[in-house]
């Protein structure tokens, strides 16, 4: 085989894209944040609830709506916050909710301080079954600390958020609105954990985000008939987050 034909062979080989993943991960990690609450008098003062990532002008964070607390103990100065590690030190930024999309379990936060590196959003409508993507986040929350973890995932299926039950008595009230307005989600062949909710699903070469990992909202629909949810992971297509970002002022987009 001639050298130039050998080069074409490797460039066409699907696994060849993995060679660029370490560089992409290094580019993506500074944008990954833990989302949770902070209360100085509590032990521990910081509680991680999920993952988020910087978008837009770097002062906004996308995450899952179910990651947010139902309420904050304002009398004890509990804050919604994001956490990250920078220059070998743990950092905290105060956050506030600016928009939510309960139908797709998405939330947009605004954070204090200087802008962070923002991730670019890709086109989730072009994602195909069999393609490989990566996701980076904080699995198992505080147990592993502020050290983002990356997984490589195959798009195993593009599947409806909810499927009608075989019997009427098996219908879950949470399923009804999702059956009324169904949409597709990405089913992945990689294992994610509750702390991964809100992690970006991104292209291993470009880092463009095509989805947001979700470990609770989707399983409530897809696996409502199971007494114990499976280890299957899902992601919400990023197209719905784009609609949420349109609610920002034009200067912030």
N, C-alpha and C positions, 0 to 999 in steps of 0.2 A: 504494500500500500504506500503511495506517495505521501510525503510529509504534509502537503497541503490538503489532501483528502482526509488524512488522519485528523488534522485540525478541525475540518468541517464536521467530521463525525462527532468529536467531543463537544463542539459547540451546539450541535443538534441534540445531544443526549440530554434527556430531561433532568437527570441528577446533576448536570454540570452547574446549574444555578446555585447549588449549595455552596460553591466556592466563594460566592459573594456574601453569604449570610453573615459571617463574622463582622464584616465591615458594616453591614446594614444594622445589625444588633447594636454595635457601638454607636451608630448614629441615632438609633431610636431610644436607647435607654435614658438619656437625659430628659426625655419628654414624659417618662413614665412616673406616675405619682400614686402614692397610697392615699385613699380617701377614708376619712374617719372623723372622730371627734377628739377634742382635747379639753381636759379639765385639770387645772394645776393641782387641786387638792385631792384628786383621785389617784388611786394606785392600781394599775399604772395610769399615768395622766393621759397617755395617748392610746386610743383604741382604733385599730384598723378595721374597716368594714368592707373594703373592696379596692379596686384599682381604677385609675383614671388616666387621661393623657392630655397634654397641652395641645390646643388647636388655635385657629384664627390668628390673633396677634400675639399669642403666647400668654395672655392673661385670662384665657378661658380654658376650661377643662370639661371634657366629655366623660360621662360615666353612666352606669345603670341607675335608674330611679330607685330600685329596691335597695341599693347600697346606702341611700340616705336614711338617717334616723327619722322616726316618726315625729319626734320633738326633741328639743334641747332644754336642758335644765339651766335656764338663764339666771335663776337665783344663785346658782353655784358657778356662774360664769363658764358654762360649757360652750364650746365653740365647734362649729363645723370647720374642718381644716383638711389640708392636703400635706403630705409628708414626702420627703425625698432626701437623698444623700448627695451632698455636693462637697467636693474637696475634703473627703473623708470625715465629714461632719453631718449629723442628721439635722435637717432643716424643716421648718414648719411655716406654712402660709395660711392665713385665715381665708375662708371661702364663704361665698353666699350663693344661693340658688337663684338663677336668673330666668330659667325656663325649664319646663318638664314636658315630656310626651308620655303619659301613662300608657297609651295604647301600644307603644313600642318599648316601654320600660327604659326610657332614656332621660338623662338630666344634663343640663348645662350649668356649670358653675363659673363664677368669676372669682379670681384669686387676687390677693393683695401683693404688693411688691413689684419688682422688676419682671419683665416678661421672660418666660422660659422658651426653650426651643420648641416650636410647634411642628406637629406632624402634618404632612400633606394628606388630603383625602383623595382616594382613588374612585373608580367607577365600579360599584358593586354589581351593576347590571351586566358587566362583562365577565364576572366570575363563572367558571365552569367546573362541573364535577370532574374530579380527578386531578385538579390543579393543587399545588402545594403552597401553603402560606405559613407564616409564623405568627405567634402571639407572645407578648411579653407582659408580665404582671407580677402580682404578689400572691402566690398560692398560699393558702392556710394562714393568711394574714400576718399577725405579729410574730408567729412562731419562727419564721425564717428571717425576720428583720427587714431593713430597707435595702434588700439586695434583689433586684428584679430577676425573674426567672423566665427563660425563653423556651418555647416548645415549637416543634415543626408539625404542622397538621395538614392532612389531606382533606379536600372537600369531598366528603363521603357521599353527600346528598344535598340537593337543594329541595327542601320539603316544606309543606304548609305548616304554619304555626300550630294549627289545631286540626284534628281529623274527627268527623262526627262519630259519636259513640254508636256501637252496634245496637244498644238497647237504651230506651228513653230514661230508664231508672238509673243509668250510669252517667247521665249528663251532670257535669260539674258546673255550678253557677259561674265560675271563672271562665269556663269555656265559651259560654254563650256569646259574649261580645266579640270574641276572637273568631268564632264561627260566622258571625254576622259580617265582620270585616276582616277576612283572612289575608294573610301576607306570608311570603316565603322567608325561611331562615336557612342558614348554613349549618348542616350537620357535619361535625368534624370527627376524625378518627384519633385525635389526641386527647389525653386526659387533662381536664382542667379541674380546679377546685373552687370552693365558694369564694375565696379571696381573689380569684381571677376575674370575677364579674367586673366588667368595665375595661378589661384589657383590650388593646387594639389588635385586630387581626390584619396583618399587613403583608405586602408582597416582599418576598425574601431578597429581591434585587433592588427595588426602588424604595422600599419603606412606605409606600402609599397604603393608607388604611382602607380596607374594604369592608370591615365588619367590627362589631363590638361583642366580646365574649359575654355570655349570659348563662348563669348556672341555676337560677331560681325561676324566673318568669317563664322561660320557654319550657322547662321541665314540668311546670304546673299544667301546661297544656298537652305537651307531647306524651307525658307519662302519667297522666292523672289516674289511670286504672291500675298502676303498679303500687303495691304497698311500700316498696323500697325503690327509689329512683335508680336508674341505671348509671353507669359511668360515662354515658355518651355526653359529649359537649356540643354546644350550639353557639351561634353568633348571629346577632341582628345585623342585617345589611346596612352599610354606612349611608345609603341614600336617605334613610329616615333622619339621621343626624344632620344631614345637610339642610333639611327642611327646618330643623330646630335652630340651626345657626343663622338662618335667614331672618330670625326674629331680632338679631342684633342690629345695632345702628350701622349704616353703611360704612362708616369710618372704621368700625371695628372688624369688619369682615376680611 
